[in-house]
Amino acid sequence: MEIATYLLSPLPLSYFYLKSKIKGKKFVLRDKLWPPKLPPKEQKRIWLHGVSVGEVLSLVPLVKALEGNNLELLISTTTSTGMRVAKGKFPHHPVFYFPLDFPHVVNRFLEEVEPDAVVIAETELWPNFILRAHRKGVKIFLVNGRISPTSFRRYRRLRSLMKRVVSSFEAICVQNREYYRRFLELGAPEEKIFVTGNMKADFEIKGSLPFKIPGPYMVAGSTMDREEDKFVLSAFWKFRERARLLLAPRHPERAEESFSQAVSMGFSTVKRSEEWEGDWQVMILDTMGELALLYRNSVLSIIGGSIRPYGGHNLLEPAFFSSPVAFGPHMENFRDLAGEFLREGGALLFRTSHELSSIMSQALDGKLAWIGEKGREILERLKGATRRNAEIILQNIQAV
């Protein structure tokens, strides 16, 4: 079984380093091999993990729900962007990188952190970490649990190992009945699986627009590459004199690429982080923390990562402000949410740049306001998962 867990562990460190360099991300190898130095434990210590930005943000209301219960809360993440967000959202709690899933590395982290419980968000089923934490008597919880079809097929080929992994959880809180069935088929005990909903619906966005935007504008949030930028910009071309486009690359280090793409296509383009004079047609959002607020008055919000096969991004932030939502055909990471929004009229699907251009035209003519209102209505109905998950965690850790 030890060999099998190595097979699911990260690939050699050189691979991770090269992959991170190719993607242009900062790779902090040492922080994933050596645990943080923490003060002596004085209360029950709960370690919460969110792999990247979306998962970290989903933990914000859960952390608030757990605070005030005589618990020490610690936060980990895997990506550099997740780290930046976590440090901003959790200034009063230790934040560190999640360990690489090698047995000796996992052991070092568990011995140093000394968690009484670990709360993992969504899909981080690292076998060495989970099995070794369980062996040490740590109570492990999965919240906002989901398994994509691709992951499910992979896990089924390792059914014997995965049964041990999923059986190690104290409770598995999943988003819907489909994920319930997948965990059940992998061998999780039925009495440990709870359908509690999607925590990403439990959030508030406070604040006003960070700067004044003259006239109507649209937002393309979290685009993933040059091709996605070009797709959106092409659709927007005919409206450049009527409206403005705020284009936010998912990773800030890609801002220069987005900027050069817009300029090469003939748009009057500025960067948010730089001083600008005169009028502009496209603004590249190369800052952190402002995107959500800019959905407030957007006549149309386009979900990046959905145009090419990246799996899409969260559509709930624009829905919070009743901004009409549109996305491409690749929303695999949010398949259930996207499907529900489409079925109930809370979002629009486009497959070509021409179709997106048509949606933009309707948005500028004020014909899509009802879609934004419906999206907000769906969001309100989805709220409550965080409270249910917190109750399950608190009930179980009383015996820790």
N, C-alpha and C positions, 0 to 999 in steps of 0.2 A: 504493500500500500504506500510505503514511503516513496517508491519509484514513481507511482502514479501521481502523487502530489507534486513531485518535481516536474512532471510533464505539464502540469497546469500552472506551474510557477512562471515568473517572467523569463523571457529569453535572456541569453547572455548580456552582460552589462554593456558590451560594445554596441550591441544592437540598439539598446535604449538610447545610448548616447548619440549614435548616428541618426536615429529616427528623430530625436529632439532637435538636432542641428538642422536636419532637412526641413522640419516644420518651422524653424526659426524660434523655437521656444527655449527659454532658459531651463537647463537641466541641473538640478541640485542633487548630485549623486550622494554626497556625504550625508545630507539630511535624510535620505531614504535608507541609509545603511546604519546610521547611529541615532539612537533616541535622544529626545530633548532632555535637558537637565531640569528636573522639577523639584519643588520644595517637598518636604516630607508630607505624606498624606495625613490629613486630619479628619476628613469626612469620607463617606462613600464616594468613590471616584467613578464618574461616568464618562466614557470616551465615545464621542460622536464623530462619525466619518461621512464626508461627502466628497465624491471623487473630483468634481470640478464645480464651476460656477453655479450651474442649475441646482445641483444637489446641495451645495453649501447654502444657497438662498432658501431652499426648502426647509433647511434645518433651523432657520432664524425663528419662526414662531414656536417650534418645538423646544428650542433652548429657553425661550421666554416662559413656556409652560412648565419646564422642569426647574427653573430657578426658584429659589425661595423654599425648597424642600430639603434643606440641609445636605446638599449634594455639591461635590466638586465637579465642574463640567470642563472637559477638554475637547478641542476640536482638531480634527486632522483632515487633510485633503491630499490630492495626488498631483494636481497641475499647478503651474506657477500663477495662472490667472485665478484659479481657485484659492490659492494662498493670499493673493492681494485682496480678494473679496472677503475672505474669512477674517483677515486682520482688521479690515474696516468694519465688519459687522459684529465682531466679537472682541472688542478691545479689552474686556475685563476677564477674558478666559485665555489660557494657554492655547496657542495654535501651532501646529507642526505638520510635517509631511508624514504620510502613511508609509510604513516600511515596504520595501520590496519583499515579495513573498518567498524568501528563502528561509528554511527552518532556523538557522542560527541567527539571522537578522530578526525574525519574528520573536524569537526567544529573548533577545536583547531588549527589544521594545517592551514586551510584556513584563519583564523583570523591572525595568526602569519606571514605566508608567504605572504599574500596579492597578489596573482597572478592576473595579468590582463588576462593572457591566460595560458592554460595548454596544453602541447603537449604530447600525450601518444603514445608509440611505440607498435605496433602489436596487442596484444589481451587483454590488461588489462582493462576489462569492469567492474570495481567495481561500483555497483549501488549507494551506499550511497555517495561515493566521487563524481561521475559524476553528480548525481541529485542535490546535495547540492552546488557544484561549479556552476552549471548552474543557480540555484536559486539565487545565489549571483551576477549574472551578469558576471561570468568568461566565456570567450570564450574557448571552448574545441575543440581540434583537435586530430584526430587519424591519425597517419602516419604509412606506411608500414603495413596497416591493413590486418588482415587475421582472419578467423574463421575455426578451424578444424572441421571435420565431427562430432566428439564427442561433442565438445562445441556447435555446431549448433543444434544438437538434444536436448541438455539440455536447451539451450536458447529458443527453440521453445515451450517447455512445459511451459515457463513463458513469453509467447508472449506479454501479456499486459504490464508487467513491462519492458521487453526489448525494446518494442516500445518507451516507455518514455526515456529509457537510450540512445538508438541510435539516437533518435530525438533531444537529448540535445547537440549533437556535432554541431559545426559550419561547419566543413568539415570532411569527412571521406575519407582518401586517401588510397586506397587498392592496393594490388599487382597485381591482375588480374581480369578478368571478372567473374570467379567463385565466388570469394569473394564479388564482386560487387552484384551478384545475392543473395548471402546469407544475406548481410546487407539489401538489398531491401526487402527481404521476412520477415525480422525481424521488418520492419516498418520504416527504415530510409528513409527520403524524397529523391527522386531520384536526385533532384538538389543539394543535399549535398554530393553525392558520386562521387569520381573521381578515375579513374584507372590511377595511376601514376607510377607503377612499383615497383621494390624491391630495397630499399635503401642499402641493404647489398652488392649490387654490386658496390656501390660508395665508394671506399676506395683505399688507397695507402699503400704499405708496404715498408718502407725505412730502410736501414741499411744492413750490411753484416752479414755473418754467425757468431754467437757469439763464436764459437770455431771450430777448425779444426777437420774434421772427415775423417780418412783415408779410401779410397776405397768407393764403392757404399753403399748407405744406403737407408732404407725405414723408413717412419714415420707412427705410429699408433696414431692418435690424439684424445684426449678426450675420452678415454675408461672409461666405467662407473662402472664396477665391476670386480671381480676376474674371472668370467666366460668369459667375453669379453677378458681379458688379456690372459687367457689360450687358447682361440680360436685362437688369432693372433699368440701367441708364438708357438702353435702346427704347424700352417701353415709354420712358419719361420724355424722350426727345421732343415730341410734338407739343408738350405742355410746359416747356422751359420758360416761356414768357408769361404763363398764367399762374405758375406755382413754384414752389421750391422743394427740393428733395434733400433730406438728411440721410446720408448713407453711413451706416455704422459697421465697419468690419468687425467680425467676431473677436479677432486678436489684434490689439492695438499696433503690434509690430507690422501689421499688413497695411497700415494707413497710407504709407507712401505709394504702395502699389495701387490702392483704390484712387488716390489723388491723381496719379499719372494716367490712369485709365480714363477718368472723367475729363481731364484736360485734353487728352489725345482725341476724344470724341467731340471736342468743340464746346464744352460747357464752361461757363464762368464759374470757377471752383475755388473754394477756400477750405482751410482746415480750422476746426474749432479751437485748437490750442494756440493758434497764431493770430496776431492782430490783422484785421482786414479793413479795407476802405471800399466804399461804393457798394454797388449791388452785386448779388451773386445768385447763381441758379442751383448749384450743388454744394452742400457742406459735408465734408468728411469728419465724422465724429471720432476723433483720435484721443478722446479723454475717457476716463473711467467714471461710472456712477451716474451719468446723466441720461442715458438712453431711456430708462423707464419713465422719467418725468416728461420727456419729449413726446411720448405717446398721448399726452393729455389732450392736445388740440389737433392731433393729426387727423386729416380727413381720410387717410388710408394708411394702414400699417402692414408692411410686407415682411413675412417671416423668412429670414435668411436660412441657409442650410437646407432648404426644401426644394430649391431649383435643381441642384445636382444631388447625387445620392449621398448626402451627409446625415440624413435622418431627421432634419428639421430642428427647430428650437421652440421654446415655450411661447405659446400664443396667449397666455393668460394676462400678461402685463398690459398689452393694448386693450384687452377686453375689460380690464379694471376701469379704464377711462372711457369705455363705450366707443373706442375707435374701431371702425370696420377693419376686419382682419382678412388678409388674402395670403395664400401660400401655394407653393408648387406641389408636384406629385410625390415628393420624398419627405414624408412626415412619419417615418417608421418609428422614431423614438417617442413619438406622441400619437401613435396610431389611434388609440381609443379617444383621446381628447379631440383630435382632428376629426375623427368620424362623427363624434357626437355634435360638434359645432356645425359640421356640414349638414347632418341630418335635420338639425333643428333651425337652420337658417342663420347661424351665428358666425359664419365665415364663408369665403368664396375660394374656389380652387381654380388655378390657371395652369396651363401646360406649355403655352407658347408666349413669347414676348408680345405678340399681337393681342392675345387674350388678356394679358396683364395691362396693356395699354387701354383696352376697352374698359376694364375695371377702373383704371385711373380716371378715365373720362367720366364715368358714372359718379365716382367719388367727388370730383370737382363740381359736378352739377348738383350735388346734394342728394343724390338718389340712394345712397347707401347708409344713411343714418340709422335706419331701422335694423340693419345688420349689426351695427355697433351696439344698439340697445339690447338686441337679442343675445349677443355675446356676454354682456354684463349680467343679464338675467341667468344665463347658464352658469356663469362663474359663481354667483351668489348661491345657487343650488348645490354647488359642489363643496362648499365650505364645511368644515367640521372634522376633517380627518386628523388634524394635529391634536385636537382635544382627545379624540378616541385613542390615538397612539400613546399619548402621554399617560392616560389612565392605565393602559395595559402595562407600560413600563413601570410606573410607580407601584402598581399592585404587586408586580413580580419582584422588584428589588427590595421590598420590605423584608424579604427573607434572606437577602444577601448577607 
